[in-house]
């Protein structure tokens, strides 16, 4: 081995960032394989959370696995409410999170929603787009009468 020349130094300076980037990329890939995604670490624990997160693929997987849109489940704090966890149906969670596309998906996956679930979703959010999406699948016995705002 001889003395380093100027071209050897230039080659090392140009190649160093590429090598560092490759090593970092391999580290991220290893992390993903072992511990999950480095950015999206919050995963829905139930169908209601999947609806609140606007995770259509997870909604389809959970409904296919047998979860029902009329069964209430807990949604962790900060996703559709302030600092407290709430127990809502997936349809209510989608309405509260203002996820029109998820409301339509839920109603497509399970079109025979019970009137009480539909009415609670109707009353939980007064947004016209949400109500229009719900109105398309209104069960015959469901009411559009809502109580005072503090009951919502």
N, C-alpha and C positions, 0 to 999 in steps of 0.2 A: 504494500500500500504506500502510495506516494502522497505527495502534498496535494491538498485540495486546490482546485483551480477556481477561477471566477465562475465558470459555467456550472461547476458542481454546486457552488453556493446558490446560484440562481435556481437551479433545478430543485434544491432542497427547500428554498423559500416558496416556490410555486407549488410544490407537492404537499407541503405541510398542511395547509388548510383543507385540502381534499382528504388527506389521511385523517385529520381530526374530525371532519364531517362524517366520514365513513364509520369511524369508531363510535361517534355519538348516535348515529342512525342504528347501528347494531345494538347499542345499549337500550335505545327506545324499543326496538323490536323484541328484545329479550324481556323487557319490563312488561310489554303487552302480553306476551305468551305466558308469563308467570303470574302477573298480578292484575290483569285487565287493562283497559284503555287509560292512557295517562291524562286525557282531558275529560272524558265523560265518565266520571267515577260514580255518579248517582244513577242507580238503576231502579226502575219501578219494582215495588214489592208485591203489588197486586194490580188488578184490572183498573181500579179507580185511579191509582197513581199513574199507570200507563196512559190513561185518558187525559189526566191533568198535564202530563209531560209532552203530549202530542206525539206519542210514539205509536204510530199506526201499526207497524209490524208487530210490536209487543201486544197490542190490543188484539190483533188477529190470532196470534199464538195463544194467548190466554183464553179467548173465547173458544178456539178450537180444542183447547185442553179441558173445557167444561165450565169455565167461570162464567157467571151470568151477569148481565148488565143491571139487573134489579137487586143484586145483593150488595149491601153497603160494606165498605171497607175503609180503613184508616188511611188518610193522606197526611203525610208528615208536614210539620209547620213550615210556612214560607212558600209553599207551592201554590195554594189557592186561598190561603188564609194568612193572617198575621203570624203571631208567635205561638199559636196553639194548633195541635193536630185536630183534624175534623174527620168525622165518619160520614161518608156520603156514598151514594151509588156512583158507578162509573159515568152514567148519563149526567148526574148532577155535577160531578167533577169536571166533565168536559164543558158543561154550560157555564159553571163558575169561572173556569179558565178561559172562557170565550174561544173555544176550539170548535168552530162550526164543522170543519171537515171530520173531526173525530165524532161529533154528534151524528153526522150522517153515516159514518162508518159503523158506529155502534148500532144504529137503527137498521142498517142493511144486514148486519150480522145476526141481529136478533129482533126481527120486526114486530113480534108480539109482546111489546113491553106492557107491563101492567099499568092501569090508569093512575095509581098513586105515585109510582116512580116518575111517570111522565109529568104529572102535575107539579111535583116537587122540583123537577128540572125546569119546568116552565116558570115557576115562581122564584127560583134562585137567582135569575139574571133577567133584567128587563131589556137587554139589547135586542133591537129589532131583527138583526141577522140570526141570532140564536133562536128567537121565537119563531122566525120563518122556517128555520130548519126543523124545529120541533113540530110545528103546525102540519108539516107534510105527513107526519106519522102519528097524528093524534088518535089515541084509542077512543072508541065511541063514548065510553063512560067517563072520560077524563074531563075535569073542569079547568077552566082558565081563570077561575076566581082565586085571588091570592089574598092572604091575610095581611096584617100590618108588616112593615119592613123589618121590625125586630124579630118576627117569627121566621124569617127567611134564613 
